[in-house]
Amino acid sequence: MKRVRLERWLNRVWYTDTSPPGWLVPLSWLYGLVIYLRRLAVRAGSRRVVHPGVATIVVGNITVGGTGKTPLVIALSDCLSAHGWRTGIVTRGYGGKARDWPREVFADSRARENGDEAVLLAQSTGAPVYAGPDRLAAARALLAKHPVDVLISDDGLQHTRLGRDIEIVVLDPERGFGNGYCLPAGPLREPLSRLDNVDATVAPGEAGECSPAQFQLALRLGGECSPAQFQLALRLGEARQVIDQSVTRVLADFARQPCHAVAGIAHPERFFRGLRRAGVTPDTRVFADHHDFTAEDIRFEDDFPVLMTAKDAVKCRDFAGENVWFVPLELDVGPAFGKWLYETLKRKTDLG
């Protein structure tokens, strides 16, 4: 619960109109200086950047917390696979307690060892997935075993050692860039000027959540940005039983009865709000991002259905009951983004 309280306090500091505490601001300046020096070293050639040797797409963000990177990586893999290209995915494996990295992650791998997002990516795409703090080492391990045409790095924007052909930044359409400060006084991992050098920005959201005008306003906060700009539809899919994903129910079914909802993600209210828009009015329980769920966390005094995110569900397979369901986030890339992706890959790589 201490982590939950800390996250709530930081969100109040970062995403309200009040100024951050004065003692945090010098730390942000120091953080920004480190980022600047690291980028300067890359441009000067003193910090080595190694390209993995295949077309590489990096999906990341410049703010802390969930913006929809993982759904976009899944959608990218599906989109490219449908076009006939073989994809592979590398990811951090955040939260994984394994001692040997990098490591291949499978659909039935343990989230506790490999990280929840890594297991979710393996389950959702069928593509080879490798996890490890060193993205370049993970990429090399993947390519040594699996011949792929396109490598996708999940949340690797700040991992400068991995060379890349395309950078896509996922923006938070609702909270934007917060107070505009770098960590820890604000939510920015890098200054907003970083958006000047990426290939595309994507703002995912449910229908009506983010208007084009709001999206353009968020971009203007970062100065004059040149990347391609896309607003993609992000919606909740059908609920699936955690212990048997072949069992599905439409969300409208849960609107007719009391239910619970739990979330251990960076922005839980977005998930809860999506349920409410579908007519579901659950009793909610919030945990810290990447929370290591136990049976007690999803146990209630009744037998009402329990709804959770797909990322949380991979940690509950061993002890979930038949009343526990997960609701996947589905991102529709749309024809405009697909066309841009194919044309950009062909222009910047040797893919035909």
C-alpha positions in Angstrom: 0.0 0.0 0.0 3.0 2.3 0.5 3.7 2.1 -3.2 0.1 2.9 -4.1 0.2 6.0 -1.8 3.5 7.1 -3.4 2.1 6.7 -6.9 -1.0 8.7 -6.0 1.1 11.5 -4.5 3.4 11.6 -7.5 0.4 11.7 -9.8 -1.0 14.7 -7.9 2.4 16.5 -8.2 2.8 15.7 -11.8 -0.7 16.1 -13.2 -2.1 19.1 -11.4 -1.7 22.8 -11.9 0.2 23.3 -8.7 4.0 23.7 -8.8 6.0 20.7 -7.7 7.8 20.9 -4.3 10.9 23.1 -4.6 13.3 20.4 -3.4 12.3 18.2 -6.4 13.1 20.8 -9.1 17.0 20.7 -8.7 16.8 16.9 -9.0 14.9 17.3 -12.2 17.6 19.7 -13.5 20.3 17.1 -12.6 18.3 14.3 -14.3 17.9 16.4 -17.4 21.6 17.2 -17.5 22.4 13.4 -17.4 20.0 12.8 -20.3 21.5 15.6 -22.3 25.1 14.4 -21.7 24.1 10.8 -22.7 22.5 12.1 -26.0 25.5 14.2 -26.6 27.7 11.2 -26.2 25.6 9.3 -28.8 25.9 12.1 -31.3 29.6 12.4 -30.8 30.1 8.7 -31.2 31.6 8.1 -27.8 28.6 6.1 -26.7 28.4 3.0 -28.9 25.2 2.3 -30.8 24.9 -1.1 -32.4 22.2 -2.0 -34.9 21.0 -5.6 -34.6 21.1 -6.1 -38.4 17.4 -6.4 -39.2 14.7 -3.7 -39.5 14.1 -2.5 -36.0 11.2 -0.5 -34.6 11.3 1.0 -31.1 8.1 1.7 -29.3 8.4 3.9 -26.2 7.2 7.0 -24.4 8.7 10.1 -22.8 6.5 10.0 -19.8 6.4 7.5 -16.9 3.6 5.1 -16.6 1.2 3.3 -18.9 0.4 5.0 -22.2 -0.5 1.9 -24.2 2.9 0.8 -25.5 2.2 -2.9 -25.0 -1.1 -2.9 -27.0 0.6 -1.0 -29.7 3.5 -3.6 -29.9 0.9 -6.4 -30.1 -0.9 -4.5 -32.9 2.3 -3.8 -34.7 3.3 -7.5 -34.6 -0.1 -8.6 -35.8 -0.2 -5.9 -38.6 3.3 -6.9 -39.9 2.6 -10.6 -39.7 -0.6 -10.1 -41.7 1.6 -8.4 -44.3 3.8 -11.5 -44.5 6.8 -10.2 -42.4 8.2 -12.3 -39.5 8.4 -10.4 -36.3 10.3 -10.7 -33.0 9.9 -8.8 -29.8 12.4 -7.7 -27.2 11.3 -6.2 -23.9 12.7 -5.3 -20.5 11.1 -8.1 -18.5 10.3 -5.5 -15.8 9.5 -7.1 -12.5 10.9 -10.5 -13.5 13.0 -12.1 -10.8 15.1 -14.4 -13.0 18.8 -14.2 -12.6 19.8 -15.2 -16.1 19.1 -12.6 -18.8 18.3 -12.4 -21.6 15.8 -15.2 -21.8 13.2 -16.5 -24.2 9.6 -16.0 -22.9 6.8 -18.3 -23.9 3.0 -18.0 -23.5 3.1 -20.4 -20.5 6.2 -18.8 -18.9 5.9 -17.5 -15.3 5.3 -13.8 -15.0 7.1 -13.8 -11.6 10.4 -14.8 -13.4 10.0 -13.1 -16.7 7.9 -10.0 -16.1 4.2 -9.6 -16.7 4.5 -7.6 -20.0 6.9 -10.1 -21.5 4.5 -13.0 -20.9 1.5 -11.0 -22.1 3.4 -10.3 -25.4 4.2 -13.9 -25.9 0.6 -14.9 -25.2 -0.9 -12.3 -27.4 1.3 -12.4 -30.5 2.8 -15.8 -31.0 6.0 -14.1 -32.1 9.3 -15.0 -30.4 9.8 -12.8 -27.3 13.1 -12.2 -25.5 13.4 -10.3 -22.3 16.3 -8.7 -20.6 17.6 -5.3 -19.2 20.1 -5.1 -22.1 17.9 -4.8 -25.2 20.8 -5.4 -27.6 21.8 -8.6 -25.9 18.1 -9.7 -26.0 18.0 -8.9 -29.7 21.1 -10.8 -30.4 19.8 -13.9 -28.5 16.5 -13.7 -30.4 18.1 -13.4 -33.8 20.5 -16.3 -33.1 17.6 -18.6 -32.7 14.7 -17.1 -34.8 15.1 -15.6 -38.2 12.9 -12.5 -38.4 12.3 -9.6 -40.8 11.3 -7.0 -38.2 12.4 -6.6 -34.6 10.1 -4.6 -32.3 11.5 -3.2 -29.0 8.9 -2.6 -26.3 9.7 0.4 -24.2 13.2 0.9 -25.6 13.2 4.6 -26.5 15.8 5.5 -23.8 17.9 2.4 -24.4 20.3 4.2 -26.8 22.7 1.3 -27.2 20.2 -0.5 -29.5 20.3 0.9 -33.0 16.9 1.4 -34.6 15.3 2.4 -37.9 11.9 3.7 -36.7 11.0 5.3 -33.4 7.3 5.5 -32.3 6.4 7.4 -29.2 3.1 6.6 -27.5 1.5 9.6 -25.8 -1.0 9.7 -23.0 -4.0 11.4 -24.7 -5.7 12.1 -21.4 -2.9 13.3 -19.1 -0.5 14.6 -21.8 2.9 15.7 -20.5 1.8 16.7 -17.0 3.6 19.7 -15.5 6.3 19.6 -18.2 9.2 18.7 -15.7 11.6 15.8 -16.0 11.8 13.2 -13.3 11.3 13.4 -10.4 9.5 16.7 -10.3 7.5 15.7 -13.3 6.6 12.6 -15.4 9.0 13.2 -18.3 11.7 10.7 -19.0 13.2 13.0 -21.5 12.7 16.7 -22.4 9.7 17.4 -24.8 12.2 18.4 -27.5 12.9 14.6 -27.9 9.6 14.5 -29.9 11.4 16.5 -32.7 13.5 13.4 -33.5 11.1 10.5 -33.6 9.3 9.1 -36.6 5.7 9.1 -35.3 3.6 9.8 -32.3 0.5 7.7 -31.4 -2.3 8.7 -29.0 -4.4 5.6 -28.2 -7.8 6.0 -26.6 -11.3 4.9 -26.5 -13.8 6.5 -28.9 -14.5 10.0 -27.6 -11.7 10.0 -25.1 -9.3 12.2 -27.0 -10.3 14.6 -29.7 -8.0 15.6 -32.5 -7.8 19.1 -31.1 -6.7 17.8 -27.7 -4.0 15.6 -29.4 -2.7 18.6 -31.4 -2.6 20.7 -28.2 -0.5 18.0 -26.5 2.0 18.0 -29.3 2.2 21.8 -29.4 3.4 21.7 -25.8 6.5 20.0 -27.1 7.4 22.7 -29.6 7.4 22.3 -33.3 7.2 18.6 -33.9 7.9 16.9 -37.2 6.8 13.3 -36.6 3.8 11.7 -38.3 0.8 12.0 -35.9 -1.8 9.3 -35.3 -4.8 8.9 -33.0 -5.7 5.2 -32.8 -8.8 3.6 -31.3 -8.2 1.7 -28.1 -11.1 -0.3 -26.7 -11.9 -3.1 -24.3 -12.5 -6.5 -25.9 -14.6 -9.4 -24.7 -13.9 -10.7 -21.2 -12.0 -14.0 -21.1 -11.8 -16.5 -18.2 -8.3 -16.4 -16.7 -8.0 -20.1 -16.2 -9.5 -20.9 -19.6 -9.1 -18.2 -22.3 -11.4 -20.1 -24.7 -14.3 -19.1 -22.4 -15.5 -15.6 -23.2 -18.3 -13.2 -22.3 -19.3 -9.9 -23.6 -18.9 -7.0 -21.2 -22.6 -6.3 -21.3 -23.2 -9.5 -19.3 -21.4 -8.1 -16.3 -23.6 -5.0 -16.4 -26.6 -7.1 -15.1 -24.9 -8.2 -11.8 -22.6 -6.9 -9.1 -18.9 -7.5 -9.7 -15.5 -6.5 -8.6 -12.5 -5.0 -10.6 -8.9 -5.0 -9.6 -5.9 -3.3 -11.3 -2.2 -3.2 -10.7 -1.3 -0.9 -13.6 0.1 2.6 -13.9 -3.3 4.2 -14.7 -6.0 2.0 -13.2 -8.8 4.6 -13.5 -8.6 4.3 -17.3 -9.4 0.6 -17.0 -12.2 1.2 -14.5 -13.7 4.0 -16.6 -13.7 1.8 -19.7 -15.7 -0.8 -17.7 -18.2 1.9 -16.7 -18.6 3.0 -20.2 -19.6 -0.5 -21.1 -22.3 -0.3 -18.4 -20.3 -2.2 -15.8 -20.3 -0.6 -12.3 -17.7 -2.7 -10.3 -16.5 -2.3 -6.8 -12.8 -1.4 -7.4 -9.5 -2.3 -5.8 -6.3 -0.6 -6.8 -2.7 -2.0 -6.4 0.7 -0.6 -7.4 1.9 -0.9 -10.9 3.3 -4.4 -11.7 1.9 -5.7 -8.4 2.8 -9.3 -7.7 -0.7 -10.7 -7.2 -1.6 -13.3 -4.6 -4.8 -15.4 -4.2 -5.9 -13.1 -1.4 -5.8 -10.0 -3.6 -8.6 -11.3 -5.8 -10.6 -13.0 -3.0 -13.8 -11.4 -1.8 -16.5 -12.4 0.6 -18.9 -13.2 -2.2 -18.7 -15.1 -5.5 -19.4 -12.1 -7.8 -17.3 -11.9 -11.0 -13.8 -10.3 -10.7 -12.5 -8.4 -13.7 -8.9 -7.5 -14.3 -6.5 -6.4 -17.1 -4.7 -8.8 -19.3 -1.3 -7.7 -17.8 -2.6 -8.6 -14.3 -4.1 -11.9 -15.4 -0.8 -13.5 -16.4 0.1 -13.4 -12.7 -3.1 -15.0 -11.5 -3.4 -18.1 -13.7 -2.3 -20.5 -10.9 -4.9 -19.5 -8.3 -7.8 -17.7 -10.2 -11.2 -19.2 -9.8 -13.9 -19.6 -12.5 -15.3 -16.2 -11.5 -12.1 -14.3 -12.4 -12.0 -12.7 -15.9 -9.6 -10.5 -17.8 -10.6 -7.8 -20.3 -7.9 -7.3 -23.0 -7.2 -3.9 -24.5 -7.4 -4.0 -28.3 -5.8 -1.3 -30.5 -6.9 -0.8 -34.0 -4.0 0.6 -36.0 -6.3 1.6 -39.0 -5.4 1.9 -42.7 -3.6 5.3 -42.4 -1.1 4.1 -39.8 -0.7 0.8 -41.6 0.1 2.6 -44.9 2.6 4.9 -43.1 4.3 1.9 -41.4 4.8 -0.1 -44.6 6.0 2.8 -46.6 8.4 3.9 -43.8 9.8 0.4 -43.4 10.4 0.1 -47.1 12.0 3.5 -47.3 14.3 3.2 -44.3 15.2 -0.5 -44.6 15.8 -3.1 -47.3 12.4 -4.7 -46.9 10.5 -4.9 -50.1 
